[in-house]
Amino acid sequence: SSGRVDEDSSSQLLRYATSADGSTWSEARVLAPDPDGERGPWRWMASGIYAEGGKLFALGSLNQGNSPPGGPWANARLVRFVWSGSGWREDTVVAENCVVYFPPLRIAGYDFVVWRDSRALFYTGRAPAGTNRWEVTRVPGPLPDYRMSETSAYVDPEGVVHLIIRDRGYTR
């Protein structure tokens, strides 16, 4: 994510760079431009990059930023881009009312994400692998959702999924 002011500015767009060896990198290029200019409400948030079926994909969460009454991420949608070998092109809308920080984990034949909606409420989402048929479940928690941020998940050796969520309420 790249914005003129900060990571949450309305000018935020998606950038990428390429490397053949992991040491020397190209100049940054635009993957997804700011859709409505610096003063418009739309912005992108980077949501990860992953390989699947021999293709390289990037995810971006498009939303209208702090635009009440729609919530902090009004009109959010998760968009997937595919690498052509020389650049990115928009592929599909993966989910509506969805902001994610990382690409899906593949768990037991399902794609799994920690999902936040336009109001920044927390959910988990799972869909049969490779589909967009999401089953979304609210994540209960002791704090207001706005106090939790920047989610991640992992699967332990026993197959249990663990969520890691930054807690701005300092509850540890």
Chimera marker file (.cmm) of the C-alpha trace (Angstrom):
<marker_set name="trace">
<marker id="1" x="0.000" y="0.000" z="0.000" r="1" g="1" b="0" radius="0.5"/>
<marker id="2" x="1.283" y="3.426" z="-0.867" r="1" g="1" b="0" radius="0.5"/>
<marker id="3" x="-0.403" y="6.701" z="0.039" r="1" g="1" b="0" radius="0.5"/>
<marker id="4" x="0.671" y="10.309" z="-0.161" r="1" g="1" b="0" radius="0.5"/>
<marker id="5" x="-0.056" y="11.034" z="3.535" r="1" g="1" b="0" radius="0.5"/>
<marker id="6" x="-0.159" y="7.699" z="5.384" r="1" g="1" b="0" radius="0.5"/>
<marker id="7" x="-1.349" y="4.134" z="5.027" r="1" g="1" b="0" radius="0.5"/>
<marker id="8" x="-4.991" y="5.133" z="5.340" r="1" g="1" b="0" radius="0.5"/>
<marker id="9" x="-5.123" y="8.195" z="3.100" r="1" g="1" b="0" radius="0.5"/>
<marker id="10" x="-7.634" y="8.452" z="0.282" r="1" g="1" b="0" radius="0.5"/>
<marker id="11" x="-4.715" y="8.607" z="-2.182" r="1" g="1" b="0" radius="0.5"/>
<marker id="12" x="-3.633" y="5.049" z="-1.325" r="1" g="1" b="0" radius="0.5"/>
<marker id="13" x="-2.825" y="2.745" z="-4.241" r="1" g="1" b="0" radius="0.5"/>
<marker id="14" x="-1.067" y="-0.608" z="-4.693" r="1" g="1" b="0" radius="0.5"/>
<marker id="15" x="2.550" y="-0.889" z="-5.867" r="1" g="1" b="0" radius="0.5"/>
<marker id="16" x="4.834" y="-3.811" z="-6.696" r="1" g="1" b="0" radius="0.5"/>
<marker id="17" x="8.411" y="-4.509" z="-7.756" r="1" g="1" b="0" radius="0.5"/>
<marker id="18" x="9.973" y="-7.552" z="-9.431" r="1" g="1" b="0" radius="0.5"/>
<marker id="19" x="13.225" y="-9.428" z="-8.973" r="1" g="1" b="0" radius="0.5"/>
<marker id="20" x="14.869" y="-12.370" z="-10.717" r="1" g="1" b="0" radius="0.5"/>
<marker id="21" x="17.164" y="-13.153" z="-7.768" r="1" g="1" b="0" radius="0.5"/>
<marker id="22" x="15.570" y="-11.630" z="-4.644" r="1" g="1" b="0" radius="0.5"/>
<marker id="23" x="18.486" y="-9.210" z="-4.246" r="1" g="1" b="0" radius="0.5"/>
<marker id="24" x="18.126" y="-6.738" z="-7.099" r="1" g="1" b="0" radius="0.5"/>
<marker id="25" x="14.688" y="-5.185" z="-7.543" r="1" g="1" b="0" radius="0.5"/>
<marker id="26" x="12.970" y="-3.167" z="-10.243" r="1" g="1" b="0" radius="0.5"/>
<marker id="27" x="11.632" y="0.304" z="-9.629" r="1" g="1" b="0" radius="0.5"/>
<marker id="28" x="8.207" y="0.265" z="-7.980" r="1" g="1" b="0" radius="0.5"/>
<marker id="29" x="5.311" y="0.121" z="-10.437" r="1" g="1" b="0" radius="0.5"/>
<marker id="30" x="1.601" y="0.655" z="-9.891" r="1" g="1" b="0" radius="0.5"/>
<marker id="31" x="-0.456" y="-2.522" z="-9.546" r="1" g="1" b="0" radius="0.5"/>
<marker id="32" x="-3.764" y="-0.708" z="-8.891" r="1" g="1" b="0" radius="0.5"/>
<marker id="33" x="-3.991" y="3.099" z="-9.169" r="1" g="1" b="0" radius="0.5"/>
<marker id="34" x="-5.968" y="5.391" z="-6.904" r="1" g="1" b="0" radius="0.5"/>
<marker id="35" x="-9.397" y="5.008" z="-8.547" r="1" g="1" b="0" radius="0.5"/>
<marker id="36" x="-10.673" y="8.546" z="-7.960" r="1" g="1" b="0" radius="0.5"/>
<marker id="37" x="-7.709" y="10.841" z="-7.293" r="1" g="1" b="0" radius="0.5"/>
<marker id="38" x="-6.225" y="12.155" z="-4.083" r="1" g="1" b="0" radius="0.5"/>
<marker id="39" x="-9.340" y="13.971" z="-2.910" r="1" g="1" b="0" radius="0.5"/>
<marker id="40" x="-11.831" y="11.180" z="-3.653" r="1" g="1" b="0" radius="0.5"/>
<marker id="41" x="-12.808" y="8.704" z="-0.928" r="1" g="1" b="0" radius="0.5"/>
<marker id="42" x="-11.733" y="5.472" z="-2.669" r="1" g="1" b="0" radius="0.5"/>
<marker id="43" x="-8.463" y="3.782" z="-1.683" r="1" g="1" b="0" radius="0.5"/>
<marker id="44" x="-6.700" y="0.431" z="-1.896" r="1" g="1" b="0" radius="0.5"/>
<marker id="45" x="-5.241" y="-1.667" z="0.921" r="1" g="1" b="0" radius="0.5"/>
<marker id="46" x="-2.738" y="-4.400" z="0.030" r="1" g="1" b="0" radius="0.5"/>
<marker id="47" x="-4.059" y="-7.833" z="1.013" r="1" g="1" b="0" radius="0.5"/>
<marker id="48" x="-1.217" y="-10.147" z="0.015" r="1" g="1" b="0" radius="0.5"/>
<marker id="49" x="0.224" y="-12.107" z="-2.822" r="1" g="1" b="0" radius="0.5"/>
<marker id="50" x="0.083" y="-15.876" z="-3.396" r="1" g="1" b="0" radius="0.5"/>
<marker id="51" x="0.624" y="-18.616" z="-5.973" r="1" g="1" b="0" radius="0.5"/>
<marker id="52" x="-2.005" y="-21.177" z="-6.908" r="1" g="1" b="0" radius="0.5"/>
<marker id="53" x="-2.339" y="-23.548" z="-9.850" r="1" g="1" b="0" radius="0.5"/>
<marker id="54" x="0.834" y="-22.204" z="-11.477" r="1" g="1" b="0" radius="0.5"/>
<marker id="55" x="-0.450" y="-18.604" z="-11.404" r="1" g="1" b="0" radius="0.5"/>
<marker id="56" x="0.581" y="-15.634" z="-9.278" r="1" g="1" b="0" radius="0.5"/>
<marker id="57" x="-2.208" y="-13.610" z="-7.665" r="1" g="1" b="0" radius="0.5"/>
<marker id="58" x="-2.348" y="-10.361" z="-5.677" r="1" g="1" b="0" radius="0.5"/>
<marker id="59" x="-5.246" y="-9.260" z="-3.514" r="1" g="1" b="0" radius="0.5"/>
<marker id="60" x="-6.359" y="-5.717" z="-2.797" r="1" g="1" b="0" radius="0.5"/>
<marker id="61" x="-9.145" y="-4.443" z="-0.593" r="1" g="1" b="0" radius="0.5"/>
<marker id="62" x="-10.866" y="-1.477" z="-2.236" r="1" g="1" b="0" radius="0.5"/>
<marker id="63" x="-12.895" y="0.755" z="0.069" r="1" g="1" b="0" radius="0.5"/>
<marker id="64" x="-14.049" y="4.313" z="0.682" r="1" g="1" b="0" radius="0.5"/>
<marker id="65" x="-11.976" y="4.968" z="3.774" r="1" g="1" b="0" radius="0.5"/>
<marker id="66" x="-13.386" y="6.874" z="6.688" r="1" g="1" b="0" radius="0.5"/>
<marker id="67" x="-16.708" y="7.703" z="5.064" r="1" g="1" b="0" radius="0.5"/>
<marker id="68" x="-19.498" y="7.681" z="7.646" r="1" g="1" b="0" radius="0.5"/>
<marker id="69" x="-22.154" y="6.375" z="7.795" r="1" g="1" b="0" radius="0.5"/>
<marker id="70" x="-20.746" y="3.415" z="5.837" r="1" g="1" b="0" radius="0.5"/>
<marker id="71" x="-18.074" y="2.635" z="8.431" r="1" g="1" b="0" radius="0.5"/>
<marker id="72" x="-14.299" y="2.968" z="8.304" r="1" g="1" b="0" radius="0.5"/>
<marker id="73" x="-14.129" y="0.858" z="5.124" r="1" g="1" b="0" radius="0.5"/>
<marker id="74" x="-17.386" y="1.803" z="3.405" r="1" g="1" b="0" radius="0.5"/>
<marker id="75" x="-18.346" y="-0.228" z="0.311" r="1" g="1" b="0" radius="0.5"/>
<marker id="76" x="-15.413" y="-2.611" z="0.821" r="1" g="1" b="0" radius="0.5"/>
<marker id="77" x="-14.674" y="-5.307" z="-1.718" r="1" g="1" b="0" radius="0.5"/>
<marker id="78" x="-11.816" y="-7.770" z="-2.062" r="1" g="1" b="0" radius="0.5"/>
<marker id="79" x="-10.372" y="-7.814" z="-5.594" r="1" g="1" b="0" radius="0.5"/>
<marker id="80" x="-7.974" y="-10.371" z="-7.076" r="1" g="1" b="0" radius="0.5"/>
<marker id="81" x="-5.350" y="-9.553" z="-9.719" r="1" g="1" b="0" radius="0.5"/>
<marker id="82" x="-3.397" y="-12.077" z="-11.814" r="1" g="1" b="0" radius="0.5"/>
<marker id="83" x="0.186" y="-11.726" z="-13.073" r="1" g="1" b="0" radius="0.5"/>
<marker id="84" x="0.523" y="-11.933" z="-16.866" r="1" g="1" b="0" radius="0.5"/>
<marker id="85" x="4.303" y="-12.310" z="-16.905" r="1" g="1" b="0" radius="0.5"/>
<marker id="86" x="4.821" y="-8.621" z="-17.547" r="1" g="1" b="0" radius="0.5"/>
<marker id="87" x="2.168" y="-6.913" z="-15.396" r="1" g="1" b="0" radius="0.5"/>
<marker id="88" x="-1.010" y="-7.302" z="-13.364" r="1" g="1" b="0" radius="0.5"/>
<marker id="89" x="-4.605" y="-7.337" z="-14.577" r="1" g="1" b="0" radius="0.5"/>
<marker id="90" x="-7.797" y="-7.389" z="-12.534" r="1" g="1" b="0" radius="0.5"/>
<marker id="91" x="-9.169" y="-10.927" z="-12.391" r="1" g="1" b="0" radius="0.5"/>
<marker id="92" x="-12.274" y="-11.045" z="-10.178" r="1" g="1" b="0" radius="0.5"/>
<marker id="93" x="-14.056" y="-9.637" z="-7.142" r="1" g="1" b="0" radius="0.5"/>
<marker id="94" x="-13.444" y="-12.301" z="-4.489" r="1" g="1" b="0" radius="0.5"/>
<marker id="95" x="-15.909" y="-10.955" z="-1.910" r="1" g="1" b="0" radius="0.5"/>
<marker id="96" x="-18.112" y="-7.942" z="-1.188" r="1" g="1" b="0" radius="0.5"/>
<marker id="97" x="-18.071" y="-6.165" z="2.193" r="1" g="1" b="0" radius="0.5"/>
<marker id="98" x="-14.649" y="-7.671" z="2.876" r="1" g="1" b="0" radius="0.5"/>
<marker id="99" x="-11.201" y="-6.375" z="3.867" r="1" g="1" b="0" radius="0.5"/>
<marker id="100" x="-8.385" y="-8.859" z="4.534" r="1" g="1" b="0" radius="0.5"/>
<marker id="101" x="-4.733" y="-8.396" z="5.434" r="1" g="1" b="0" radius="0.5"/>
<marker id="102" x="-3.353" y="-11.656" z="4.026" r="1" g="1" b="0" radius="0.5"/>
<marker id="103" x="-4.294" y="-14.117" z="1.275" r="1" g="1" b="0" radius="0.5"/>
<marker id="104" x="-6.339" y="-17.218" z="2.129" r="1" g="1" b="0" radius="0.5"/>
<marker id="105" x="-4.863" y="-20.189" z="3.929" r="1" g="1" b="0" radius="0.5"/>
<marker id="106" x="-5.775" y="-23.544" z="2.382" r="1" g="1" b="0" radius="0.5"/>
<marker id="107" x="-7.118" y="-25.715" z="5.220" r="1" g="1" b="0" radius="0.5"/>
<marker id="108" x="-8.780" y="-29.110" z="4.738" r="1" g="1" b="0" radius="0.5"/>
<marker id="109" x="-10.087" y="-28.264" z="1.263" r="1" g="1" b="0" radius="0.5"/>
<marker id="110" x="-11.244" y="-24.755" z="2.192" r="1" g="1" b="0" radius="0.5"/>
<marker id="111" x="-9.852" y="-21.273" z="1.686" r="1" g="1" b="0" radius="0.5"/>
<marker id="112" x="-9.760" y="-19.497" z="5.063" r="1" g="1" b="0" radius="0.5"/>
<marker id="113" x="-9.383" y="-15.768" z="5.785" r="1" g="1" b="0" radius="0.5"/>
<marker id="114" x="-9.767" y="-13.453" z="8.737" r="1" g="1" b="0" radius="0.5"/>
<marker id="115" x="-12.435" y="-11.135" z="7.357" r="1" g="1" b="0" radius="0.5"/>
<marker id="116" x="-13.349" y="-7.602" z="8.336" r="1" g="1" b="0" radius="0.5"/>
<marker id="117" x="-16.452" y="-5.917" z="7.033" r="1" g="1" b="0" radius="0.5"/>
<marker id="118" x="-17.096" y="-2.282" z="6.089" r="1" g="1" b="0" radius="0.5"/>
<marker id="119" x="-17.595" y="-1.415" z="9.755" r="1" g="1" b="0" radius="0.5"/>
<marker id="120" x="-14.321" y="-3.180" z="10.720" r="1" g="1" b="0" radius="0.5"/>
<marker id="121" x="-16.120" y="-5.987" z="12.586" r="1" g="1" b="0" radius="0.5"/>
<marker id="122" x="-14.216" y="-9.296" z="12.770" r="1" g="1" b="0" radius="0.5"/>
<marker id="123" x="-15.285" y="-12.527" z="11.111" r="1" g="1" b="0" radius="0.5"/>
<marker id="124" x="-13.708" y="-15.631" z="9.708" r="1" g="1" b="0" radius="0.5"/>
<marker id="125" x="-14.527" y="-16.598" z="6.158" r="1" g="1" b="0" radius="0.5"/>
<marker id="126" x="-14.200" y="-19.989" z="4.555" r="1" g="1" b="0" radius="0.5"/>
<marker id="127" x="-15.097" y="-21.183" z="1.093" r="1" g="1" b="0" radius="0.5"/>
<marker id="128" x="-14.587" y="-24.459" z="-0.744" r="1" g="1" b="0" radius="0.5"/>
<marker id="129" x="-11.090" y="-24.156" z="-2.230" r="1" g="1" b="0" radius="0.5"/>
<marker id="130" x="-10.945" y="-21.975" z="-5.316" r="1" g="1" b="0" radius="0.5"/>
<marker id="131" x="-14.532" y="-20.718" z="-5.059" r="1" g="1" b="0" radius="0.5"/>
<marker id="132" x="-16.091" y="-17.485" z="-3.828" r="1" g="1" b="0" radius="0.5"/>
<marker id="133" x="-18.895" y="-19.214" z="-1.895" r="1" g="1" b="0" radius="0.5"/>
<marker id="134" x="-17.979" y="-17.725" z="1.499" r="1" g="1" b="0" radius="0.5"/>
<marker id="135" x="-19.401" y="-18.881" z="4.830" r="1" g="1" b="0" radius="0.5"/>
<marker id="136" x="-18.782" y="-15.942" z="7.171" r="1" g="1" b="0" radius="0.5"/>
<marker id="137" x="-18.831" y="-16.319" z="10.983" r="1" g="1" b="0" radius="0.5"/>
<marker id="138" x="-18.581" y="-13.490" z="13.526" r="1" g="1" b="0" radius="0.5"/>
<marker id="139" x="-15.531" y="-13.665" z="15.838" r="1" g="1" b="0" radius="0.5"/>
<marker id="140" x="-16.577" y="-13.020" z="19.450" r="1" g="1" b="0" radius="0.5"/>
<marker id="141" x="-14.288" y="-10.869" z="21.539" r="1" g="1" b="0" radius="0.5"/>
<marker id="142" x="-14.074" y="-8.896" z="24.763" r="1" g="1" b="0" radius="0.5"/>
<marker id="143" x="-13.144" y="-5.577" z="23.120" r="1" g="1" b="0" radius="0.5"/>
<marker id="144" x="-14.883" y="-3.333" z="20.641" r="1" g="1" b="0" radius="0.5"/>
<marker id="145" x="-13.741" y="-4.381" z="17.170" r="1" g="1" b="0" radius="0.5"/>
<marker id="146" x="-12.064" y="-1.057" z="16.466" r="1" g="1" b="0" radius="0.5"/>
<marker id="147" x="-9.554" y="-1.867" z="19.236" r="1" g="1" b="0" radius="0.5"/>
<marker id="148" x="-8.388" y="-4.992" z="17.366" r="1" g="1" b="0" radius="0.5"/>
<marker id="149" x="-6.448" y="-4.741" z="14.131" r="1" g="1" b="0" radius="0.5"/>
<marker id="150" x="-4.060" y="-6.396" z="11.673" r="1" g="1" b="0" radius="0.5"/>
<marker id="151" x="-5.099" y="-10.004" z="11.873" r="1" g="1" b="0" radius="0.5"/>
<marker id="152" x="-3.145" y="-13.102" z="10.974" r="1" g="1" b="0" radius="0.5"/>
<marker id="153" x="-3.726" y="-16.837" z="11.306" r="1" g="1" b="0" radius="0.5"/>
<marker id="154" x="-1.751" y="-20.066" z="11.314" r="1" g="1" b="0" radius="0.5"/>
<marker id="155" x="-2.428" y="-23.787" z="11.597" r="1" g="1" b="0" radius="0.5"/>
<marker id="156" x="-0.559" y="-25.725" z="14.305" r="1" g="1" b="0" radius="0.5"/>
<marker id="157" x="0.725" y="-29.318" z="13.860" r="1" g="1" b="0" radius="0.5"/>
<marker id="158" x="-2.547" y="-30.684" z="15.316" r="1" g="1" b="0" radius="0.5"/>
<marker id="159" x="-4.562" y="-28.841" z="12.649" r="1" g="1" b="0" radius="0.5"/>
<marker id="160" x="-5.977" y="-26.174" z="14.988" r="1" g="1" b="0" radius="0.5"/>
<marker id="161" x="-6.364" y="-22.714" z="13.442" r="1" g="1" b="0" radius="0.5"/>
<marker id="162" x="-5.078" y="-19.869" z="15.631" r="1" g="1" b="0" radius="0.5"/>
<marker id="163" x="-5.917" y="-16.200" z="15.099" r="1" g="1" b="0" radius="0.5"/>
<marker id="164" x="-3.386" y="-13.525" z="15.987" r="1" g="1" b="0" radius="0.5"/>
<marker id="165" x="-4.890" y="-10.066" z="16.318" r="1" g="1" b="0" radius="0.5"/>
<marker id="166" x="-3.077" y="-6.881" z="17.278" r="1" g="1" b="0" radius="0.5"/>
<marker id="167" x="-4.837" y="-5.477" z="20.317" r="1" g="1" b="0" radius="0.5"/>
<marker id="168" x="-4.798" y="-1.701" z="20.669" r="1" g="1" b="0" radius="0.5"/>
<marker id="169" x="-6.533" y="-2.165" z="24.036" r="1" g="1" b="0" radius="0.5"/>
<marker id="170" x="-3.311" y="-3.648" z="25.481" r="1" g="1" b="0" radius="0.5"/>
<marker id="171" x="-5.066" y="-6.618" z="27.110" r="1" g="1" b="0" radius="0.5"/>
<marker id="172" x="-2.202" y="-8.973" z="26.167" r="1" g="1" b="0" radius="0.5"/>
<link id1="1" id2="2" r="1" g="1" b="0" radius="0.2"/>
<link id1="2" id2="3" r="1" g="1" b="0" radius="0.2"/>
<link id1="3" id2="4" r="1" g="1" b="0" radius="0.2"/>
<link id1="4" id2="5" r="1" g="1" b="0" radius="0.2"/>
<link id1="5" id2="6" r="1" g="1" b="0" radius="0.2"/>
<link id1="6" id2="7" r="1" g="1" b="0" radius="0.2"/>
<link id1="7" id2="8" r="1" g="1" b="0" radius="0.2"/>
<link id1="8" id2="9" r="1" g="1" b="0" radius="0.2"/>
<link id1="9" id2="10" r="1" g="1" b="0" radius="0.2"/>
<link id1="10" id2="11" r="1" g="1" b="0" radius="0.2"/>
<link id1="11" id2="12" r="1" g="1" b="0" radius="0.2"/>
<link id1="12" id2="13" r="1" g="1" b="0" radius="0.2"/>
<link id1="13" id2="14" r="1" g="1" b="0" radius="0.2"/>
<link id1="14" id2="15" r="1" g="1" b="0" radius="0.2"/>
<link id1="15" id2="16" r="1" g="1" b="0" radius="0.2"/>
<link id1="16" id2="17" r="1" g="1" b="0" radius="0.2"/>
<link id1="17" id2="18" r="1" g="1" b="0" radius="0.2"/>
<link id1="18" id2="19" r="1" g="1" b="0" radius="0.2"/>
<link id1="19" id2="20" r="1" g="1" b="0" radius="0.2"/>
<link id1="20" id2="21" r="1" g="1" b="0" radius="0.2"/>
<link id1="21" id2="22" r="1" g="1" b="0" radius="0.2"/>
<link id1="22" id2="23" r="1" g="1" b="0" radius="0.2"/>
<link id1="23" id2="24" r="1" g="1" b="0" radius="0.2"/>
<link id1="24" id2="25" r="1" g="1" b="0" radius="0.2"/>
<link id1="25" id2="26" r="1" g="1" b="0" radius="0.2"/>
<link id1="26" id2="27" r="1" g="1" b="0" radius="0.2"/>
<link id1="27" id2="28" r="1" g="1" b="0" radius="0.2"/>
<link id1="28" id2="29" r="1" g="1" b="0" radius="0.2"/>
<link id1="29" id2="30" r="1" g="1" b="0" radius="0.2"/>
<link id1="30" id2="31" r="1" g="1" b="0" radius="0.2"/>
<link id1="31" id2="32" r="1" g="1" b="0" radius="0.2"/>
<link id1="32" id2="33" r="1" g="1" b="0" radius="0.2"/>
<link id1="33" id2="34" r="1" g="1" b="0" radius="0.2"/>
<link id1="34" id2="35" r="1" g="1" b="0" radius="0.2"/>
<link id1="35" id2="36" r="1" g="1" b="0" radius="0.2"/>
<link id1="36" id2="37" r="1" g="1" b="0" radius="0.2"/>
<link id1="37" id2="38" r="1" g="1" b="0" radius="0.2"/>
<link id1="38" id2="39" r="1" g="1" b="0" radius="0.2"/>
<link id1="39" id2="40" r="1" g="1" b="0" radius="0.2"/>
<link id1="40" id2="41" r="1" g="1" b="0" radius="0.2"/>
<link id1="41" id2="42" r="1" g="1" b="0" radius="0.2"/>
<link id1="42" id2="43" r="1" g="1" b="0" radius="0.2"/>
<link id1="43" id2="44" r="1" g="1" b="0" radius="0.2"/>
<link id1="44" id2="45" r="1" g="1" b="0" radius="0.2"/>
<link id1="45" id2="46" r="1" g="1" b="0" radius="0.2"/>
<link id1="46" id2="47" r="1" g="1" b="0" radius="0.2"/>
<link id1="47" id2="48" r="1" g="1" b="0" radius="0.2"/>
<link id1="48" id2="49" r="1" g="1" b="0" radius="0.2"/>
<link id1="49" id2="50" r="1" g="1" b="0" radius="0.2"/>
<link id1="50" id2="51" r="1" g="1" b="0" radius="0.2"/>
<link id1="51" id2="52" r="1" g="1" b="0" radius="0.2"/>
<link id1="52" id2="53" r="1" g="1" b="0" radius="0.2"/>
<link id1="53" id2="54" r="1" g="1" b="0" radius="0.2"/>
<link id1="54" id2="55" r="1" g="1" b="0" radius="0.2"/>
<link id1="55" id2="56" r="1" g="1" b="0" radius="0.2"/>
<link id1="56" id2="57" r="1" g="1" b="0" radius="0.2"/>
<link id1="57" id2="58" r="1" g="1" b="0" radius="0.2"/>
<link id1="58" id2="59" r="1" g="1" b="0" radius="0.2"/>
<link id1="59" id2="60" r="1" g="1" b="0" radius="0.2"/>
<link id1="60" id2="61" r="1" g="1" b="0" radius="0.2"/>
<link id1="61" id2="62" r="1" g="1" b="0" radius="0.2"/>
<link id1="62" id2="63" r="1" g="1" b="0" radius="0.2"/>
<link id1="63" id2="64" r="1" g="1" b="0" radius="0.2"/>
<link id1="64" id2="65" r="1" g="1" b="0" radius="0.2"/>
<link id1="65" id2="66" r="1" g="1" b="0" radius="0.2"/>
<link id1="66" id2="67" r="1" g="1" b="0" radius="0.2"/>
<link id1="67" id2="68" r="1" g="1" b="0" radius="0.2"/>
<link id1="68" id2="69" r="1" g="1" b="0" radius="0.2"/>
<link id1="69" id2="70" r="1" g="1" b="0" radius="0.2"/>
<link id1="70" id2="71" r="1" g="1" b="0" radius="0.2"/>
<link id1="71" id2="72" r="1" g="1" b="0" radius="0.2"/>
<link id1="72" id2="73" r="1" g="1" b="0" radius="0.2"/>
<link id1="73" id2="74" r="1" g="1" b="0" radius="0.2"/>
<link id1="74" id2="75" r="1" g="1" b="0" radius="0.2"/>
<link id1="75" id2="76" r="1" g="1" b="0" radius="0.2"/>
<link id1="76" id2="77" r="1" g="1" b="0" radius="0.2"/>
<link id1="77" id2="78" r="1" g="1" b="0" radius="0.2"/>
<link id1="78" id2="79" r="1" g="1" b="0" radius="0.2"/>
<link id1="79" id2="80" r="1" g="1" b="0" radius="0.2"/>
<link id1="80" id2="81" r="1" g="1" b="0" radius="0.2"/>
<link id1="81" id2="82" r="1" g="1" b="0" radius="0.2"/>
<link id1="82" id2="83" r="1" g="1" b="0" radius="0.2"/>
<link id1="83" id2="84" r="1" g="1" b="0" radius="0.2"/>
<link id1="84" id2="85" r="1" g="1" b="0" radius="0.2"/>
<link id1="85" id2="86" r="1" g="1" b="0" radius="0.2"/>
<link id1="86" id2="87" r="1" g="1" b="0" radius="0.2"/>
<link id1="87" id2="88" r="1" g="1" b="0" radius="0.2"/>
<link id1="88" id2="89" r="1" g="1" b="0" radius="0.2"/>
<link id1="89" id2="90" r="1" g="1" b="0" radius="0.2"/>
<link id1="90" id2="91" r="1" g="1" b="0" radius="0.2"/>
<link id1="91" id2="92" r="1" g="1" b="0" radius="0.2"/>
<link id1="92" id2="93" r="1" g="1" b="0" radius="0.2"/>
<link id1="93" id2="94" r="1" g="1" b="0" radius="0.2"/>
<link id1="94" id2="95" r="1" g="1" b="0" radius="0.2"/>
<link id1="95" id2="96" r="1" g="1" b="0" radius="0.2"/>
<link id1="96" id2="97" r="1" g="1" b="0" radius="0.2"/>
<link id1="97" id2="98" r="1" g="1" b="0" radius="0.2"/>
<link id1="98" id2="99" r="1" g="1" b="0" radius="0.2"/>
<link id1="99" id2="100" r="1" g="1" b="0" radius="0.2"/>
<link id1="100" id2="101" r="1" g="1" b="0" radius="0.2"/>
<link id1="101" id2="102" r="1" g="1" b="0" radius="0.2"/>
<link id1="102" id2="103" r="1" g="1" b="0" radius="0.2"/>
<link id1="103" id2="104" r="1" g="1" b="0" radius="0.2"/>
<link id1="104" id2="105" r="1" g="1" b="0" radius="0.2"/>
<link id1="105" id2="106" r="1" g="1" b="0" radius="0.2"/>
<link id1="106" id2="107" r="1" g="1" b="0" radius="0.2"/>
<link id1="107" id2="108" r="1" g="1" b="0" radius="0.2"/>
<link id1="108" id2="109" r="1" g="1" b="0" radius="0.2"/>
<link id1="109" id2="110" r="1" g="1" b="0" radius="0.2"/>
<link id1="110" id2="111" r="1" g="1" b="0" radius="0.2"/>
<link id1="111" id2="112" r="1" g="1" b="0" radius="0.2"/>
<link id1="112" id2="113" r="1" g="1" b="0" radius="0.2"/>
<link id1="113" id2="114" r="1" g="1" b="0" radius="0.2"/>
<link id1="114" id2="115" r="1" g="1" b="0" radius="0.2"/>
<link id1="115" id2="116" r="1" g="1" b="0" radius="0.2"/>
<link id1="116" id2="117" r="1" g="1" b="0" radius="0.2"/>
<link id1="117" id2="118" r="1" g="1" b="0" radius="0.2"/>
<link id1="118" id2="119" r="1" g="1" b="0" radius="0.2"/>
<link id1="119" id2="120" r="1" g="1" b="0" radius="0.2"/>
<link id1="120" id2="121" r="1" g="1" b="0" radius="0.2"/>
<link id1="121" id2="122" r="1" g="1" b="0" radius="0.2"/>
<link id1="122" id2="123" r="1" g="1" b="0" radius="0.2"/>
<link id1="123" id2="124" r="1" g="1" b="0" radius="0.2"/>
<link id1="124" id2="125" r="1" g="1" b="0" radius="0.2"/>
<link id1="125" id2="126" r="1" g="1" b="0" radius="0.2"/>
<link id1="126" id2="127" r="1" g="1" b="0" radius="0.2"/>
<link id1="127" id2="128" r="1" g="1" b="0" radius="0.2"/>
<link id1="128" id2="129" r="1" g="1" b="0" radius="0.2"/>
<link id1="129" id2="130" r="1" g="1" b="0" radius="0.2"/>
<link id1="130" id2="131" r="1" g="1" b="0" radius="0.2"/>
<link id1="131" id2="132" r="1" g="1" b="0" radius="0.2"/>
<link id1="132" id2="133" r="1" g="1" b="0" radius="0.2"/>
<link id1="133" id2="134" r="1" g="1" b="0" radius="0.2"/>
<link id1="134" id2="135" r="1" g="1" b="0" radius="0.2"/>
<link id1="135" id2="136" r="1" g="1" b="0" radius="0.2"/>
<link id1="136" id2="137" r="1" g="1" b="0" radius="0.2"/>
<link id1="137" id2="138" r="1" g="1" b="0" radius="0.2"/>
<link id1="138" id2="139" r="1" g="1" b="0" radius="0.2"/>
<link id1="139" id2="140" r="1" g="1" b="0" radius="0.2"/>
<link id1="140" id2="141" r="1" g="1" b="0" radius="0.2"/>
<link id1="141" id2="142" r="1" g="1" b="0" radius="0.2"/>
<link id1="142" id2="143" r="1" g="1" b="0" radius="0.2"/>
<link id1="143" id2="144" r="1" g="1" b="0" radius="0.2"/>
<link id1="144" id2="145" r="1" g="1" b="0" radius="0.2"/>
<link id1="145" id2="146" r="1" g="1" b="0" radius="0.2"/>
<link id1="146" id2="147" r="1" g="1" b="0" radius="0.2"/>
<link id1="147" id2="148" r="1" g="1" b="0" radius="0.2"/>
<link id1="148" id2="149" r="1" g="1" b="0" radius="0.2"/>
<link id1="149" id2="150" r="1" g="1" b="0" radius="0.2"/>
<link id1="150" id2="151" r="1" g="1" b="0" radius="0.2"/>
<link id1="151" id2="152" r="1" g="1" b="0" radius="0.2"/>
<link id1="152" id2="153" r="1" g="1" b="0" radius="0.2"/>
<link id1="153" id2="154" r="1" g="1" b="0" radius="0.2"/>
<link id1="154" id2="155" r="1" g="1" b="0" radius="0.2"/>
<link id1="155" id2="156" r="1" g="1" b="0" radius="0.2"/>
<link id1="156" id2="157" r="1" g="1" b="0" radius="0.2"/>
<link id1="157" id2="158" r="1" g="1" b="0" radius="0.2"/>
<link id1="158" id2="159" r="1" g="1" b="0" radius="0.2"/>
<link id1="159" id2="160" r="1" g="1" b="0" radius="0.2"/>
<link id1="160" id2="161" r="1" g="1" b="0" radius="0.2"/>
<link id1="161" id2="162" r="1" g="1" b="0" radius="0.2"/>
<link id1="162" id2="163" r="1" g="1" b="0" radius="0.2"/>
<link id1="163" id2="164" r="1" g="1" b="0" radius="0.2"/>
<link id1="164" id2="165" r="1" g="1" b="0" radius="0.2"/>
<link id1="165" id2="166" r="1" g="1" b="0" radius="0.2"/>
<link id1="166" id2="167" r="1" g="1" b="0" radius="0.2"/>
<link id1="167" id2="168" r="1" g="1" b="0" radius="0.2"/>
<link id1="168" id2="169" r="1" g="1" b="0" radius="0.2"/>
<link id1="169" id2="170" r="1" g="1" b="0" radius="0.2"/>
<link id1="170" id2="171" r="1" g="1" b="0" radius="0.2"/>
<link id1="171" id2="172" r="1" g="1" b="0" radius="0.2"/>
</marker_set>
